[in-house]
Amino acid sequence: MFKDATIEEINSAAVLAWKTFHIYRKQSLKQRADFMRAIAVEIDALGASLIETAMKETNLPEARLQGERARTIFQLNSYAEACERGDWLEARIDTAIPTKTPPKPDIRKMLVPLGPVVVFGASNFPFAYSTAGGDTACAFAAGCPVIVKAHPAHAATSELVAGAILKAAEKSNMPQGIFAHIHSSGFEGGKALVMHPHVKAVGFTGSFIGGKALFDLANQRKEPIPVFSEMGSTNPVFLLPEKLNASATDIAKMYAGSITLSVGQFCTNPGLIIGIAGPSLQNFKDNLAAEIKNIAPATMLHPGIAKAFVGKREAALKQPSVETVAVSSLPSKENQGTPTIASVDAKTFLKNPLLHQEIFGPYSLIVSCADMKEMTAVAQHLEGQLTSTLMATDKEIMENEDLVEAVKNICGRFILNGVPTGVEVCLSMHHGGPFPATTDSRFTSVGADGIKRFARPVAFQNWSNALLPDELKNENPLNIWRTVNNMLTKDVSTV
Ligand code: NAP
């Protein structure tokens, strides 16, 4: 439907973004924030047509898309606020001590923008992690122009949102080239963007294969650049016996909802449930099976995702010692994901890497362990995850330090007695995790700390007050929090 960008058009977009970078990075935090707020207003103004277009393209229901649009608007406004608040700049000031031997110079540090950022939108979040989603908002806040590679599964939705960004840019007097929107149906377009010498960082949400391929490409460049890929995760849930004994029915109900939410198409979907064999785990399985049988299959985001789900689910169910616990008993149509629960013993699980892989859709595997020692071995064996969850009593947490430490070691967000689906947008959120959940476990793609992905530190040594950026001037004209001689303060009397 949309014409693929030619390599010449991709080059022009990158060259213009680089030119624009030298103008935009000098704009004040307020100018950047006002631009982001203007984007939020324009997205809201798209009204029903945006929701209708996204419904047609993604098969997601209206209520879900309304919620996601509200989340996207909230992200833009709250990251704009954070941009102006300036904490993300990590301003540090160490004043000179001329009497020290040798004399200590005046040194002041802050984050500065990296340069043009390429964003690959996610198929499962057409608004919140796509064209004007978290990565784009963070890049604008950091002072970077953005080039979005539209996800082909929601190209028309992406086009509408891109129009809103361009309108906001015009109304906010942003330099031309602050934002570009590229369609490309093969990998060539994405590859050309990542390899372009004027591109300085990449944000990606999607498959492990895609995220890792882009990361590898970026590392083959003459000047390697950071690629923040958020990829797959099985989000293991550990059911401890005392907790399970007390509330197996409630936990089963809660997890049936979480596993099948949005046809299981969340990167935080609980794909592994680890328990200790015995009557409580059997009770949990029976209750979960009863719930799952009554949850209807639903249409997935695009035929490719449905096909991948069917193939991976089939392959997992065929593995030796894997048993099918429950499958939805309601009728299914083409391209629908059928809610499914399987189970396996921990010894088999530990030996079979195929069972550790994410199956993107409404599927979860129950792993039954002989005892706590084996449960801890499973935790120690798992790769990096976006989230891990413990369903446990306080007593169980205190008595199982090895397990708690092993689980904490593999994840970015550690949940106690809850479900991993549902990612709050706030400063304390960490949506990331050790590889292969992401390509850089130090950063988050949700919450205003995500701005730091697109910035780097510069230390200014011996600069006179008049020549320093406003963020680091003695009089603190932006009234931001700064660490002055090791004390976090807005006070200027110590500078
Ligand atoms: P994807 O295949 O990873 O594609 C995401 C974007 O990256 C698309 O724009 C795609 O371009 C591009 N891309 C992928 N590989 C590339 C490469 N080697 N070189 C250049 N560009 C590349 O993700 P998807 O289409 O959304 O879904 C496929 C699978 O991803 C799902 O079945 C699921 O397993 C996983 N997924 C994970 C998450 C998560 O949050 N972790 C979210 C969504 C999907 P093209 O469209 O041109 O191919």
Residues whose N, C-alpha, C, O or C-beta is under 5 A from the ligand:
A	BS01	NAP	F120 G121 A122 S123 N124 K149 A150 H151 P152 S184 S185 G186 F187 G190 K191 T205 G206 S207 G210 A213 E230 M231 G232 C267 I305 A308 F360
